[in-house]
Amino acid sequence: MKSTFTIAVLICICLTSQVFAGDKPNLIVILSDDQGYADVGCYGAQGFKTPVIDKMAEEGVRFTSFYAAPWCSPSRASLMTGSHYQRVGVTCPINHPQIGLHPDEVTIAEHLKADGYATALIGKWHLGLHESMSPIAQGFDYFSGIPLSHIRQSKTEHTDGPKAYYRRQWRTMQPGKKDVVEYNSDETLFTQRITNESLEFIRANRDKSFFLFMSHAQVHYEVLASKDFKGKSNKGVWGDAIQELDFSVGQILKTLRKLGIEDNTLVIFLSDNGPQHADGSAKPFRGLKGNTLEGGLRVPCVMRWPGKIPEGIVCDETASIMDIFPTFARLTGGDMPKGRVIDGKDIWPLMTKRNAKTPHKAYYYYRGNYGKFQKGDDASATLAGVRSGPWKLHLGSDGKWSLYHLKTDVSENKDCSKQYPRVRQRLEKLLDKAGEDLGDKGKKGSGARPLGKISKEEGLRIGRKYRGVMTNEKQE
């Protein structure tokens, strides 16, 4: 006679096979830009509303200890590789034509494409301009959007010294086809355009499994909203732009429902880092984009999959953007890339069980050195903290380490090192191991992988290609 434990295991296996029986799920990641923790209604937003995302949270799971990275490119690198941004060498925004995510990295798009998925990135890339580091080379069947970031209007944005190498543009790329480039597009329509092209992709692939990465340009500087949303919130263009993002999410969910594929589609909404704009909010946390206080990289994240993710889960366990790839691999029945360390974990239990515990023993915070990184130094970041359970040991801007209990001190104001010396010692040992593995302050970690780099000559060629008519040079 089988034991009670064995019977329980068999029941779990049976239920799991039922959950994932049939067609492989469609996977949609919607990433906003610079949207702070409290810039969503269900996270405490004030002055504007996000009813669609709030409803997603009610119908699925809302994470309250979900980490991205302090900057945009590092977050995207972790999403693409399932690894810590420091491990893959992407520690700051990639604003130089000679660097990018290494071509040898196996991305989430490559993994799913090999498994028969249609793959598309619509919106912002920001992980390299060279052909070997483009969205197409990194596994997407289709890219339509912004190769770098969406920043203030300037004739010298994204510069290599005094010479600009990139002109703001919307570029469409497909395997075997010539790039289509648009300059002087109406940037107030970018959210709308990303949405409409995403809807086209969903409709075109309704009868097959697809992975869609919607990477919005808003609410990064400069913040813009279309005329249909301008003036609609009580918080200026910031609130207007976020309400337009919320409407965009609604269009996606509405279309999935209309096509009859809603129940076979996992939709994830999150931000890439903390806020930078004066109207953005990371409350109740301290910190903004670019730093390693909680407000710099703890982000809103909600996930919805009707019939698979139970309604109304609120998860305060540690999870991260690098967990999305391993979780997708589990859901599609595939294995993660071999021969490399993958820092992300399968967080399906956190998504579906109210009392599940994080698979992470620790989460590490790295502070990038922007100037050195743009010169291709992928080992220049500083190990600035570690979280384990509710405890965080953090390196402040004053060069001093402080111990915080994040459950009782979310704003990181009270150093409790003296009260809990053993906790601090335990976290210091974790930091020592991370420094050896991932690297620290110019020392290359034993487990770190290289940043993608090309020669200066190739960089100049890419610069000419992406500079376009701004310097009266022909598009290559």
GULUMDREN-523251 format. One line per 8 residues: number of its first residue (from 0); their letters; for each residue x, y, z of C-alpha. Coordinates in steps of 0.1 Angstrom, whole numbers, plus 5000, padded with zeros to 4 digits. Example, Ala and Ser with C-alpha at 12.3 -4.5 7.8 and 13.67 -1.06 7.14 Angstrom:
! GULUMDREN-523251
0> as> 5123:4955:5078  5137:4989:5071
//
This chain:
! GULUMDREN-523251
0> mkstftia> 5000:5000:5000  5014:5034:4990  5023:5058:5017  5003:5090:5022  5034:5110:5010  5036:5089:4978  5000:5094:4971  5003:5132:4976
8> vliciclt> 5033:5133:4952  5013:5114:4925  4984:5137:4929  5007:5167:4925  5022:5152:4893  4987:5146:4879  4975:5181:4886  5007:5196:4871
16> sqvfagdk> 5002:5175:4839  4966:5188:4837  4977:5224:4841  5002:5222:4813  4984:5197:4791  4976:5207:4755  4992:5237:4736  5021:5254:4752
24> pnlivils> 5011:5287:4767  5014:5321:4750  5038:5343:4770  5036:5381:4771  5059:5404:4791  5049:5441:4793  5077:5462:4806  5073:5499:4814
32> ddqgyadv> 5102:5523:4817  5111:5541:4849  5077:5534:4865  5082:5535:4903  5068:5510:4928  5040:5533:4938  5032:5544:4903  5004:5518:4899
40> gcygaqgf> 4970:5521:4916  4972:5489:4936  5007:5499:4949  4995:5533:4962  4995:5556:4932  4980:5591:4938  4967:5615:4912  4960:5589:4885
48> ktpvidkm> 4943:5555:4881  4954:5522:4866  4921:5501:4868  4933:5475:4843  4965:5466:4860  4947:5467:4894  4922:5442:4880  4951:5421:4868
56> aeegvrft> 4964:5420:4903  4929:5410:4917  4927:5382:4891  4962:5370:4896  4993:5376:4917  5008:5409:4929  5044:5408:4940  5056:5433:4967
64> sfyaapwc> 5093:5423:4968  5100:5420:4931  5134:5433:4919  5145:5445:4885  5179:5464:4883  5188:5500:4890  5190:5508:4853  5172:5499:4821
72> spsraslm> 5198:5478:4801  5207:5457:4832  5171:5448:4837  5167:5438:4801  5199:5417:4802  5186:5398:4833  5152:5392:4816  5169:5380:4784
80> tgshyqrv> 5194:5357:4800  5178:5346:4833  5211:5357:4850  5221:5385:4873  5230:5416:4853  5265:5416:4869  5271:5381:4858  5266:5390:4821
88> gvtcpinh> 5285:5423:4824  5257:5447:4818  5257:5470:4848  5247:5503:4832  5227:5517:4803  5243:5506:4770  5249:5540:4754  5280:5533:4732
96> pqiglhpd> 5281:5516:4698  5309:5492:4707  5292:5473:4735  5261:5452:4741  5247:5419:4754  5273:5392:4744  5262:5372:4713  5271:5340:4731
104> evtiaehl> 5244:5345:4756  5213:5323:4751  5183:5345:4754  5148:5338:4764  5138:5345:4728  5163:5321:4713  5152:5294:4738  5115:5298:4729
112> kadgyata> 5121:5302:4692  5139:5268:4692  5109:5254:4709  5086:5265:4681  5074:5298:4694  5069:5329:4673  5089:5357:4690  5086:5395:4688
120> ligkwhlg> 5100:5425:4705  5080:5456:4700  5094:5488:4717  5127:5494:4733  5158:5471:4729  5188:5489:4745  5211:5459:4745  5234:5466:4716
128> lhesmspi> 5234:5480:4681  5258:5457:4662  5243:5431:4640  5255:5403:4663  5238:5419:4693  5206:5430:4676  5171:5417:4686  5171:5395:4655
136> aqgfdyfs> 5205:5380:4663  5193:5374:4699  5163:5353:4689  5134:5376:4679  5116:5369:4646  5105:5405:4645  5116:5438:4660  5099:5471:4657
144> giplshir> 5108:5499:4679  5136:5519:4695  5172:5505:4693  5184:5526:4723  5166:5545:4749  5140:5572:4748  5155:5604:4763  5153:5641:4761
152> qsktehtd> 5154:5657:4727  5189:5667:4719  5212:5669:4689  5240:5652:4708  5222:5624:4726  5240:5591:4729  5275:5605:4722  5309:5591:4718
160> gpkayyrr> 5328:5620:4731  5316:5652:4713  5304:5633:4683  5268:5619:4683  5266:5584:4669  5228:5578:4671  5198:5596:4659  5165:5590:4675
168> qwrtmqpg> 5146:5566:4653  5120:5538:4650  5135:5508:4633  5119:5476:4620  5140:5445:4616  5133:5410:4603  5156:5381:4594  5168:5384:4558
176> kkdvveyn> 5153:5417:4552  5166:5452:4550  5160:5474:4580  5132:5500:4577  5141:5532:4595  5119:5562:4604  5132:5595:4617  5111:5623:4632
184> sdetlftq> 5082:5600:4642  5055:5614:4664  5068:5602:4698  5035:5610:4715  5022:5580:4696  5048:5555:4707  5027:5539:4734  4998:5536:4709
192> ritnesle> 5021:5523:4682  5037:5496:4704  5002:5486:4714  4988:5484:4679  5017:5465:4665  5016:5441:4694  4979:5435:4687  4987:5427:4651
200> firanrdk> 5014:5402:4662  4989:5385:4686  4962:5382:4659  4987:5369:4633  4999:5342:4657  4966:5333:4675  4969:5297:4662  5004:5290:4674
208> sfflfmsh> 5024:5296:4706  5040:5330:4708  5063:5351:4730  5057:5388:4729  5079:5413:4747  5062:5447:4748  5090:5471:4759  5074:5505:4764
216> aqvhyevl> 5093:5538:4761  5072:5555:4788  5075:5569:4814  5112:5575:4807  5124:5611:4800  5109:5628:4782  5074:5618:4794  5048:5620:4767
224> askdfkgk> 5012:5611:4762  4990:5611:4731  4963:5638:4727  4936:5613:4737  4952:5610:4772  4968:5644:4777  4951:5662:4806  4931:5631:4817
232> snkgvwgd> 4949:5626:4851  4954:5648:4881  4992:5645:4879  5001:5661:4847  5017:5643:4818  5032:5617:4841  4998:5605:4852  4985:5609:4817
240> aiqeldfs> 5013:5587:4803  5007:5560:4829  4970:5560:4823  4977:5554:4787  5000:5525:4796  4971:5511:4816  4948:5514:4787  4973:5497:4765
248> vgqilktl> 4974:5467:4788  4936:5466:4786  4937:5465:4748  4960:5434:4751  4937:5416:4776  4906:5425:4756  4921:5411:4724  4932:5379:4741
256> rklgiedn> 4897:5374:4754  4881:5382:4720  4904:5357:4702  4896:5330:4727  4932:5325:4739  4930:5343:4772  4930:5311:4792  4962:5299:4775
264> tlviflsd> 4982:5332:4779  5003:5343:4808  5006:5381:4809  5032:5398:4831  5033:5435:4838  5063:5452:4855  5087:5481:4854  5124:5480:4846
272> ngpqhadg> 5136:5501:4875  5126:5528:4900  5114:5563:4890  5136:5592:4878  5110:5618:4870  5101:5642:4898  5064:5630:4897  5074:5594:4901
280> sakpfrgl> 5070:5576:4934  5087:5546:4950  5069:5550:4983  5072:5537:5010  5108:5531:4999  5138:5554:4996  5158:5557:4965  5153:5564:4928
288> kgntlegg> 5165:5550:4895  5203:5543:4894  5208:5535:4931  5206:5504:4952  5182:5516:4979  5149:5497:4976  5132:5524:4956  5158:5521:4929
296> lrvpcvmr> 5151:5486:4918  5120:5472:4937  5093:5474:4911  5056:5468:4906  5049:5433:4891  5016:5416:4885  5009:5384:4867  4977:5370:4853
304> wpgkipeg> 4967:5336:4838  4931:5327:4842  4925:5293:4855  4962:5287:4863  4971:5315:4887  4946:5318:4915  4930:5351:4921  4941:5376:4947
312> ivcdetas> 4975:5363:4957  4998:5389:4972  5034:5376:4974  5060:5394:4995  5087:5368:4989  5119:5378:4971  5116:5374:4933  5133:5390:4904
320> imdifptf> 5131:5398:4867  5158:5372:4861  5133:5345:4873  5110:5350:4843  5132:5330:4819  5135:5299:4842  5098:5301:4850  5089:5302:4813
328> arltggdm> 5113:5272:4806  5093:5252:4833  5060:5262:4818  5070:5252:4783  5087:5220:4794  5122:5230:4783  5155:5230:4801  5176:5261:4808
336> pkgrvidg> 5208:5266:4787  5235:5243:4798  5272:5251:4806  5265:5284:4824  5253:5296:4857  5217:5308:4857  5209:5329:4887  5171:5331:4882
344> kdiwplmt> 5148:5305:4897  5115:5289:4888  5090:5310:4907  5058:5292:4896  5051:5282:4932  5052:5319:4943  5028:5327:4915  5003:5300:4924
352> krnaktph> 5006:5292:4962  4998:5317:4989  5024:5303:5014  5052:5294:4990  5087:5305:5000  5113:5322:4978  5138:5299:4961  5165:5326:4966
360> kayyyyrg> 5189:5324:4995  5201:5358:4986  5197:5387:4962  5227:5409:4954  5227:5447:4946  5253:5461:4923  5260:5498:4916  5274:5504:4881
368> nygkfqkg> 5302:5528:4872  5287:5546:4841  5318:5561:4828  5340:5530:4829  5312:5508:4816  5308:5529:4785  5344:5522:4778  5337:5485:4779
376> ddasatla> 5348:5478:4815  5324:5452:4826  5340:5446:4859  5338:5481:4873  5305:5478:4893  5305:5478:4930  5288:5452:4951  5266:5474:4972
384> gvrsgpwk> 5243:5451:4991  5227:5417:4998  5192:5408:5009  5185:5375:5026  5150:5370:5039  5140:5403:5056  5176:5414:5061  5195:5437:5039
392> lhlgsdgk> 5232:5448:5043  5237:5479:5022  5266:5501:5012  5255:5537:5015  5267:5567:4995  5289:5576:5025  5309:5544:5021  5294:5528:5053
400> wslyhlkt> 5276:5495:5055  5243:5494:5073  5220:5465:5083  5183:5469:5077  5153:5448:5086  5131:5454:5056  5099:5441:5071  5099:5467:5099
408> dvsenkdc> 5121:5494:5083  5111:5496:5046  5126:5530:5042  5161:5518:5053  5165:5544:5080  5176:5524:5110  5210:5506:5111  5206:5476:5134
416> skqyprvr> 5241:5462:5130  5248:5465:5168  5217:5447:5178  5222:5418:5153  5259:5413:5148  5255:5377:5139  5231:5385:5111  5255:5411:5098
424> qrleklld> 5284:5386:5099  5263:5360:5080  5255:5386:5053  5291:5397:5051  5300:5361:5043  5274:5361:5015  5290:5393:5001  5324:5377:5002
432> kagedlgd> 5311:5347:4981  5294:5370:4957  5324:5392:4952  5344:5361:4943  5317:5347:4920  5303:5379:4903  5331:5403:4909  5335:5436:4927
440> kgkkgsga> 5352:5470:4922  5372:5462:4891  5379:5425:4900  5364:5401:4875  5344:5374:4892  5352:5337:4886  5317:5331:4874  5312:5363:4854
448> rplgkisk> 5306:5362:4817  5319:5389:4793  5301:5419:4779  5297:5419:4742  5323:5442:4725  5333:5451:4690  5364:5469:4677  5366:5507:4674
456> eeglrigr> 5364:5504:4636  5333:5484:4638  5319:5508:4663  5325:5537:4639  5307:5517:4612  5277:5511:4634  5278:5547:4644  5275:5558:4608
464> kyrgvmtn> 5246:5533:4603  5226:5546:4632  5235:5582:4629  5218:5584:4595  5209:5617:4579  5217:5638:4610  5253:5641:4597  5242:5638:4560
472> ekqe> 5257:5604:4558  5239:5576:4539  5222:5548:4557  5242:5516:4554
//
